């Protein structure tokens, strides 16, 4: 599955107008934990197909969006519904742990 990259230009379309909740992976190319998280994030996108939209955001290229969401550490996963934050997962975690945390966020906000 090919993941979409979030930018200032496509933010409204991909996040605010999304019919499903969105999870954004805030990362940087120089960040080793981010590189480790990448394949897990992509794998999770298959597990949640149709339930959750997966997007990636390069914090080095999209500094305004990183600042908007007060990103202070990466990797960070941000869960949004209609543009509003409903959950924040900071740091690297293996797939089972991330899945459990994502499920927890989604179950609280339904």
C-alpha positions as MATLAB code, in Angstrom:
seq = 'XXXXXXXXXXXXXXXXXXXXXXXXXXXXXXXXXXXXXXXXXXXXXXXXXXXXXXXXXXXXXXXXXXXXXXXXXXXXXXXXXXXXXXXXXXXXXXXXXXXXXXXXXXXXXX';
ca = [
       0.000    0.000    0.000;
       1.293    3.441   -0.879;
       0.977    6.008    1.884;
       0.044    9.619    1.184;
       2.274   12.435    2.377;
       0.609   15.274    4.241;
       1.509   18.814    3.229;
       0.117   22.270    3.896;
      -1.414   22.167    0.417;
      -3.383   18.930    0.884;
      -4.140   19.245    4.631;
      -7.764   20.363    4.282;
      -8.602   17.645    1.771;
      -6.794   14.788    3.533;
      -7.482   15.669    7.174;
     -10.385   18.061    7.692;
     -12.587   16.584    4.947;
     -11.696   12.952    5.630;
     -14.701   10.703    6.287;
     -12.556    8.460    8.499;
     -10.233    9.320   11.365;
      -6.667   10.074   10.252;
      -3.364    9.001   11.774;
      -0.286   11.041   10.859;
       3.275    9.773   11.261;
       5.485   12.792   12.025;
       9.043   11.848   11.076;
      12.400   13.070    9.753;
      14.799   11.245    7.427;
      17.679   11.556    9.928;
      15.683    9.972   12.792;
      16.618    6.306   13.337;
      13.525    5.425   15.436;
      11.425    7.019   12.662;
      13.085    4.746   10.111;
      12.299    1.752   12.307;
       8.672    2.899   12.656;
       8.151    3.374    8.905;
       7.583   -0.273    7.914;
       5.405   -0.877   10.990;
       3.268    2.168   10.157;
       2.843    0.976    6.572;
       1.970   -2.534    7.759;
      -0.632   -1.151   10.178;
      -2.200    0.830    7.324;
      -3.260   -2.515    5.790;
      -4.818   -3.677    9.070;
      -6.947   -0.528    9.336;
      -7.894   -0.137    5.653;
     -11.244    1.646    5.425;
     -11.296    2.469    9.164;
      -8.342    4.840    9.514;
      -6.452    6.922    6.949;
      -2.648    6.738    7.278;
      -0.546    9.779    6.331;
       3.143   10.672    6.708;
       4.513   14.143    7.408;
       8.182   15.068    7.028;
       8.807   17.523    9.874;
      11.819   18.991    8.068;
       9.739   19.930    4.991;
       6.441   20.771    6.700;
       7.585   22.794    9.690;
       4.369   24.851    9.847;
       2.201   21.761   10.329;
       4.658   20.294   12.833;
       4.458   23.556   14.791;
       0.649   23.677   14.500;
       0.440   20.329   16.301;
       3.223   21.214   18.752;
       5.438   18.309   17.737;
       8.335   18.230   20.185;
       9.620   14.713   19.627;
       9.614   12.185   16.817;
       8.483    9.686   15.848;
       5.019   10.786   16.831;
       1.677    9.486   15.648;
      -1.233   11.888   15.829;
      -4.831   10.671   15.500;
      -7.274   13.272   14.178;
     -11.002   13.278   13.516;
     -12.315   16.113   11.341;
      -9.078   17.997   12.000;
      -9.293   17.705   15.802;
      -6.735   15.740   17.804;
      -8.177   12.678   19.537;
      -4.914   10.916   20.396;
      -1.134   11.241   20.419;
       1.381    8.388   20.494;
       4.994    9.437   21.047;
       8.081    7.351   20.424;
       8.855    4.044   18.780;
       6.888    0.943   19.722;
       6.557   -2.507   18.144;
       3.495   -3.286   16.041;
       1.436   -5.083   18.743;
       1.912   -2.180   21.154;
       1.032    0.442   18.532;
      -2.040   -1.528   17.470;
      -3.197   -1.720   21.092;
      -2.658    2.028   21.586;
      -4.428    2.928   18.319;
      -7.367    0.674   19.216;
      -7.536    2.382   22.608;
      -7.673    5.848   21.057;
     -10.307    4.812   18.518;
     -12.522    3.079   21.093;
     -12.542    6.119   23.402;
     -13.598    8.544   20.708;
     -16.318    6.665   18.816;
];
